[in-house]
């Protein structure tokens, strides 16, 4: 059925997009992590998957503090810790 073919195409394209987004976050993390110094204090605003991945990558080899400012009443920045 033609509609099912289109659904499958859309599913594949969506998965490709997700994979590219993950790859991009990992590449940015690998490029950005060396800029974080051991013992540094990092200030970031709100929740960002890209920033979170970069901090996780840097934390594999370094110790540092992170201060996250909260963006709204739901405290979305709080989940980064």
ZIJO-V86162 format. One record per backbone hydrogen bond with DSSP energy under -0.5 kcal/mol. CO is the residue of the C=O (numbers start at 0). NH is the residue of the N-H. E is the energy in kcal/mol with one decimal. If there is no record, write none. Layout:
CO/NH/E  CO/NH/E
//
This chain:
0/4/-1.7  1/5/-2.0  2/6/-2.2  3/7/-2.2  4/8/-2.3  5/9/-2.5  6/10/-2.5  7/11/-2.4  8/12/-2.5  9/13/-2.4  10/14/-2.3  11/15/-2.4  12/16/-2.3  13/17/-2.3  14/18/-2.6  15/19/-2.5  16/20/-2.3  17/21/-2.3  18/22/-2.5  19/23/-2.6  20/24/-2.4  21/25/-2.3  22/26/-2.4  23/27/-2.7  24/28/-2.4  25/29/-2.3  26/30/-2.1  27/31/-2.6  28/32/-2.6  29/33/-0.5  31/34/-1.8  32/35/-1.8  34/36/-0.6  36/39/-2.0  39/64/-2.6  41/43/-0.5  41/66/-3.5  43/45/-0.6  43/68/-2.5  45/47/-0.5  47/51/-2.8  48/52/-2.2  49/53/-2.2  50/54/-2.6  51/55/-2.4  52/56/-2.4  53/57/-2.4  54/58/-2.2  55/59/-0.6  56/59/-1.0  57/60/-1.5  57/61/-1.7  62/38/-4.0  64/41/-3.0  65/67/-0.5  66/43/-2.9  66/68/-0.5  68/45/-2.1  71/74/-1.8  74/77/-1.3  75/78/-0.8  76/79/-1.7  77/80/-1.3
//
